[in-house]
Structure formats: C-alpha cells, structure tokens
Amino acid sequence: MIGSLYLIPSPIGNLKEVSPRVLETISICDFLACEDTRNTNKLLNLLNIKKKTISCHEHNEIEASINIVNEILSGKTVGYLSDAGYPCISDPGYNLVKECLKYDIKIVPLSGPNAFLNALVGSGIDPSKFLFYGFLKSKQSERIKELEQLKEVGNTIVFYEAPHRIYDTLNDLFNVFGNRNICIARELTKIHEEFIRISLEEILESKREIIGEIVLIVEGNFSDEETISLEQIKDKLKLLIENKMTPKDAILAVSLLFNINKNIVKKIYYSI
C-alpha cells in the first residue's frame, strides 16, 4: 500500500499553537522530512517526541524529494515541516508536493500557524482581496522592477522582509508607490509581538528600530487612475483557459493585456 505525505505547520513563535492533530500526525509518521533537522529536532525535544528526521531544503529538495517519494511508494507515511509556519509558503515543500503528485500520492495539509494570515487580519488594512507576494528581490534594481509591476494593483499586498533590509524596502516602496498606509507585523505570536500601523512617510521619518521576523502589509492603489484587481486578472485567466488556451499561453496573454510582469500573473494563476 502507498503511504501519504502530511504537510505539517510548525509554530512561528508560540509553542501552544501545536495542535492535537499535529501531535497525532507526527506520531503516526514513519519519519519527518524538514527544512532544517536541527530546528525540527529542537521542536521535537520541546514536545518530548522522538522521531527520525531527514533534510529536505531549498538546496537539495529535488534530489531529496525523489528519495522521499520512493519511501512513500514503499508504504511509509511521511510528514514535512519547514522551520516555522506553513510548508510551501515562502518555504521549501513545493517540489516535494509536485513529485508526490506524479505518483498519485495522497497529500494531506494540516491547518496551523501562518505568519502572513495573522499579519493580514490584524493589520487594519482591507483583507477581503489581497495578493501574497512573499519576499522581494534583495538587489535594489531588481526589487524596484518588481515594485513597478505591482504599483497599479488595487488590492492589499503582503510581503515578507528581513529586518536588515526593511528600511531599504520601505524607501523603495515610498519612491515607487508613493505614500500609502502600511502595517509592519513583527515577532508574531511571541512575547514582543507588535503591529506598527502607519504610513510609509511616517515610518521613514521616525527611523524607529524594527527587528525580528517581519510581515509587511501594504494597501492597494486607490488612486483615481484605473487599477487592475486580482479578480479581473483571475477572471481573464479562467476565461482564456475555458476557451482551450494553455495555462502558459493564458499567463502570457494576460501579462501583455494588463502590462503586468509574467511572473506575477503566474503567481496569481497558481492561487486560483
């Protein structure tokens, strides 16, 4: 009998967010694949659990995924954990899922901690329609190109950012987007959790220290100029695909139609 792959969320700070279902699932797994065995073993030690762990991270995920799939095909039940939060969300795991699906292996995602959802619903910025973008490029010229492609999006945009780069990103956002309301959510679920609800202009003038794990929520473009919503992009993609266009061609067509970077349209396509 073929085994299964469980996608197991791990705490982003507060150990109490480990659910009974997570504990039960870990107990039935033959072994755990993880982004960093050291971090997962620390978590297991805190939970008083002993379980074999193997590495499956961004540098070895393709090779490791093949080995994990072979174990599952032999009947093993495997759990995958990234270091904090949800696998595949700006973390490894996607290649493993794709490899499993080639062999019709059952994928079982568990509910649990996710930093961007905590940040979004607590931000005070419209959460009804949003684009999760994740990390921007670290090189400024590439980051600005990404922001130029995003500045007309009329929905809330969610970024992850590192503390050592946060002010560089805030400066670029202000220069490309203009002055918008933002929320910087830091150290979520931890003792020093903080939501900084402020405008780009105000945060840049304050020069306050911002440390810890960061989620950055930015309001959409509400100018009088015509903006393109996520729903418009999704509707156009669906329409083209329903009319027998391949996803690849539909993504390119929508990119050209709305003058949006193809990689951004691809991200939106995979969120449908």
C-alpha positions as CSV (number, residue, x, y, z in Angstrom):
1,M,0.0,0.0,0.0
2,I,1.3,3.5,-0.9
3,G,1.8,5.8,2.1
4,S,0.9,9.5,2.4
5,L,2.6,12.9,2.7
6,Y,1.4,15.2,5.5
7,L,2.2,18.9,5.3
8,I,2.7,19.9,9.0
9,P,2.7,23.5,10.1
10,S,5.2,24.4,12.8
11,P,4.9,27.2,15.4
12,I,6.0,30.7,14.3
13,G,6.9,31.5,17.9
14,N,4.3,30.3,20.3
15,L,4.7,26.6,21.1
16,K,1.0,26.4,22.3
17,E,0.0,26.6,18.6
18,V,1.0,23.0,18.1
19,S,-2.5,21.4,17.8
20,P,-3.5,17.9,19.0
21,R,-3.9,16.9,15.3
22,V,-0.2,17.9,14.6
23,L,0.9,15.8,17.6
24,E,-1.2,12.9,16.4
25,T,0.1,13.1,12.9
26,I,3.7,13.3,13.9
27,S,3.2,10.2,16.0
28,I,1.9,8.1,13.0
29,C,4.7,9.3,10.6
30,D,7.5,6.8,10.0
31,F,9.8,9.8,9.7
32,L,9.8,13.6,9.2
33,A,11.4,15.5,6.3
34,C,12.2,19.0,7.3
35,E,13.8,22.2,6.1
36,D,16.4,22.0,8.9
37,T,16.8,18.9,11.0
38,R,18.3,20.9,13.9
39,N,15.3,23.2,14.2
40,T,12.8,20.4,13.9
41,N,14.7,18.3,16.5
42,K,14.6,21.3,18.9
43,L,10.8,21.4,18.4
44,L,10.5,17.7,18.9
45,N,12.6,17.8,22.1
46,L,10.3,20.5,23.5
47,L,7.3,18.3,22.7
48,N,9.1,15.2,24.2
49,I,8.8,13.4,20.9
50,K,11.5,11.2,19.3
51,K,11.3,10.8,15.6
52,K,13.7,10.2,12.7
53,T,14.3,13.4,10.7
54,I,15.9,13.9,7.3
55,S,16.8,17.1,5.4
56,C,14.7,18.5,2.5
57,H,15.6,22.1,1.9
58,E,16.0,24.6,-0.9
59,H,19.4,23.3,-1.9
60,N,18.6,19.6,-2.0
61,E,14.8,19.5,-2.4
62,I,14.7,18.0,-5.9
63,E,17.1,15.0,-5.0
64,A,15.6,14.6,-1.5
65,S,12.0,14.6,-2.9
66,I,12.8,11.6,-5.2
67,N,14.1,9.7,-2.2
68,I,11.1,10.6,0.0
69,V,8.7,9.6,-2.8
70,N,10.4,6.2,-3.1
71,E,9.9,5.7,0.7
72,I,6.2,6.7,0.4
73,L,5.7,4.3,-2.5
74,S,7.1,1.5,-0.3
75,G,4.4,2.2,2.2
76,K,5.9,4.8,4.5
77,T,3.9,7.7,6.0
78,V,6.0,10.9,5.9
79,G,5.4,14.4,7.4
80,Y,7.1,17.5,6.1
81,L,7.8,20.6,8.3
82,S,9.5,23.8,7.3
83,D,11.3,25.8,10.1
84,A,8.3,28.0,11.1
85,G,4.9,28.3,9.7
86,Y,3.4,26.6,6.7
87,P,5.4,24.4,4.2
88,C,5.5,25.8,0.6
89,I,4.6,29.4,1.7
90,S,8.0,31.2,1.0
91,D,9.5,27.9,2.3
92,P,10.5,24.6,0.7
93,G,8.0,21.8,0.1
94,Y,6.5,22.7,-3.3
95,N,8.9,20.4,-5.3
96,L,8.2,17.6,-2.9
97,V,4.4,18.0,-3.4
98,K,4.8,18.1,-7.2
99,E,6.9,14.9,-7.1
100,C,4.4,13.1,-4.9
101,L,1.5,14.1,-7.3
102,K,3.3,12.4,-10.2
103,Y,2.6,9.1,-8.5
104,D,-0.9,10.0,-7.2
105,I,0.4,10.0,-3.6
106,K,-2.1,11.4,-1.2
107,I,-1.3,14.9,0.1
108,V,-2.8,15.9,3.5
109,P,-2.3,19.5,4.6
110,L,-2.9,20.3,8.2
111,S,-4.3,23.6,9.5
112,G,-2.0,25.7,11.6
113,P,0.3,28.7,12.1
114,N,0.9,31.1,9.2
115,A,2.6,34.4,9.7
116,F,1.0,36.3,6.8
117,L,-2.6,35.5,7.7
118,N,-2.0,36.6,11.3
119,A,-0.5,39.9,10.0
120,L,-3.2,40.5,7.4
121,V,-6.2,40.1,9.6
122,G,-4.6,42.2,12.4
123,S,-3.3,44.9,10.1
124,G,-6.4,47.1,9.8
125,I,-5.9,47.1,6.1
126,D,-8.6,45.6,3.8
127,P,-8.1,41.8,3.9
128,S,-11.0,41.0,1.6
129,K,-8.9,40.8,-1.5
130,F,-5.1,40.5,-1.4
131,L,-2.0,39.4,-3.2
132,F,0.5,37.4,-1.2
133,Y,3.9,38.2,-2.8
134,G,6.4,36.9,-0.3
135,F,10.0,38.1,-0.4
136,L,11.0,40.8,-2.9
137,K,14.5,40.6,-4.5
138,S,17.4,41.6,-2.3
139,K,19.1,43.5,-5.1
140,Q,17.7,47.0,-5.3
141,S,17.4,47.3,-9.1
142,E,15.5,44.0,-9.3
143,R,13.3,44.9,-6.3
144,I,12.3,48.2,-7.9
145,K,11.4,46.4,-11.1
146,E,9.1,44.1,-9.1
147,L,7.5,47.1,-7.3
148,E,6.9,48.9,-10.6
149,Q,4.9,45.9,-11.8
150,L,2.9,45.9,-8.5
151,K,2.2,49.6,-8.1
152,E,-1.1,49.6,-10.0
153,V,-2.6,46.5,-8.2
154,G,-5.7,47.7,-6.4
155,N,-5.7,45.0,-3.7
156,T,-3.8,44.7,-0.5
157,I,-0.3,43.3,-1.0
158,V,1.5,41.1,1.5
159,F,5.3,40.9,1.7
160,Y,7.8,39.1,3.9
161,E,11.0,41.0,4.6
162,A,14.2,40.6,6.6
163,P,14.9,43.1,9.4
164,H,18.3,44.2,8.0
165,R,16.6,45.1,4.7
166,I,13.3,46.5,5.9
167,Y,14.2,50.2,5.5
168,D,15.7,49.7,2.0
169,T,12.4,48.1,1.0
170,L,10.3,50.8,2.7
171,N,12.3,53.5,0.9
172,D,11.8,51.8,-2.4
173,L,8.1,51.3,-1.7
174,F,7.7,55.0,-1.0
175,N,9.6,56.0,-4.1
176,V,7.6,53.7,-6.4
177,F,4.1,53.5,-4.7
178,G,4.0,57.0,-3.1
179,N,2.7,57.4,0.4
180,R,0.4,54.5,1.4
181,N,-0.8,53.1,4.6
182,I,1.1,50.0,5.8
183,C,1.3,47.6,8.7
184,I,4.6,46.1,9.9
185,A,3.8,43.0,11.9
186,R,6.8,41.7,13.8
187,E,7.5,38.8,16.1
188,L,4.0,37.4,15.7
189,T,2.8,35.1,18.5
190,K,5.9,35.9,20.5
191,I,6.3,37.9,23.7
192,H,7.2,41.1,21.8
193,E,4.5,40.8,19.1
194,E,3.8,44.2,17.6
195,F,1.6,45.7,14.9
196,I,3.0,49.0,13.6
197,R,0.1,50.6,11.7
198,I,1.5,53.7,10.0
199,S,2.1,55.4,6.6
200,L,5.2,54.9,4.6
201,E,6.1,58.6,5.0
202,E,5.7,58.4,8.8
203,I,7.7,55.3,9.3
204,L,10.6,56.7,7.2
205,E,10.6,59.9,9.2
206,S,10.5,58.0,12.5
207,K,13.6,55.9,11.8
208,R,12.5,53.6,14.6
209,E,14.2,50.3,15.1
210,I,12.4,47.4,13.5
211,I,13.8,43.9,14.4
212,G,12.6,40.3,14.4
213,E,10.6,38.3,11.9
214,I,8.6,40.8,9.7
215,V,5.4,40.7,7.6
216,L,4.7,43.9,5.7
217,I,1.1,44.7,4.6
218,V,0.7,47.5,2.1
219,E,-2.7,48.9,1.0
220,G,-3.6,48.7,-2.7
221,N,-3.6,51.5,-5.2
222,F,-6.7,53.6,-4.5
223,S,-5.9,56.5,-6.8
224,D,-8.4,57.8,-9.3
225,E,-6.5,56.2,-12.1
226,E,-7.8,52.9,-13.4
227,T,-6.4,49.9,-11.4
228,I,-6.4,46.3,-12.1
229,S,-7.8,44.0,-9.5
230,L,-6.9,40.4,-8.7
231,E,-10.4,39.4,-9.7
232,Q,-10.0,40.9,-13.1
233,I,-6.8,39.0,-13.7
234,K,-8.2,35.7,-12.4
235,D,-11.4,36.1,-14.4
236,K,-9.4,36.7,-17.6
237,L,-7.2,33.7,-16.9
238,K,-10.2,31.5,-16.3
239,L,-11.9,32.7,-19.5
240,L,-8.9,32.1,-21.7
241,I,-8.3,28.6,-20.2
242,E,-12.0,27.7,-20.6
243,N,-11.6,28.6,-24.3
244,K,-8.9,25.9,-24.6
245,M,-5.8,28.2,-24.2
246,T,-3.0,26.5,-22.3
247,P,-2.1,28.0,-18.9
248,K,1.3,29.1,-20.2
249,D,-0.3,30.9,-23.2
250,A,-3.0,32.4,-21.0
251,I,-0.5,33.7,-18.5
252,L,1.5,35.4,-21.3
253,A,-1.7,36.8,-22.9
254,V,-2.9,38.3,-19.6
255,S,0.6,39.7,-18.9
256,L,0.6,41.5,-22.2
257,L,-3.0,42.6,-21.9
258,F,-2.7,44.3,-18.5
259,N,1.0,45.1,-18.8
260,I,1.9,43.1,-15.7
261,N,5.1,41.1,-15.2
262,K,4.5,37.5,-16.4
263,N,5.9,36.0,-13.1
264,I,3.3,38.0,-11.1
265,V,0.5,36.7,-13.3
266,K,1.9,33.2,-12.8
267,K,1.7,33.6,-9.1
268,I,-1.9,34.7,-9.4
269,Y,-2.7,31.8,-11.7
270,Y,-1.4,29.3,-9.1
271,S,-3.6,30.9,-6.4
272,I,-6.8,30.3,-8.4
